Amino acid sequence: MAPIGKTQAELTRLVEDAIRSEPGCETVQVLAVTPLPHVREGRNWQIPEVVLGDSLISDVDRAVMSVQRRLGREFHLIADQSEPTGGSA
């Protein structure tokens, strides 16, 4: 099964919900997922920053790794249609 394309906002919401469903991570906030440069296949995004809230860093580290692995098989990051494409003006 091919990964499903999601925008940055959609994927960030999915990731945050998945991390918050992990034990001890109910207060975590995911600021954004970001693209991995030069990745052509597989998971093309990462979770660079999270706000711990009342969660322990060990619980959050475990959850982030698990969610990246699990959701990375299901979803890939696509360019948001409203983002500029970087062309010259």
Buried (B, 14 or more C-beta within 10 A) or exposed (E): EEBEEBBBEBBBBBBBEBBBEBEBBEEBEBEBBBBEEEEEEEBBBBBEEBEEEEBEEEBBEBBBEEBBEEBBEEBBBBEEEEEEEEEEE
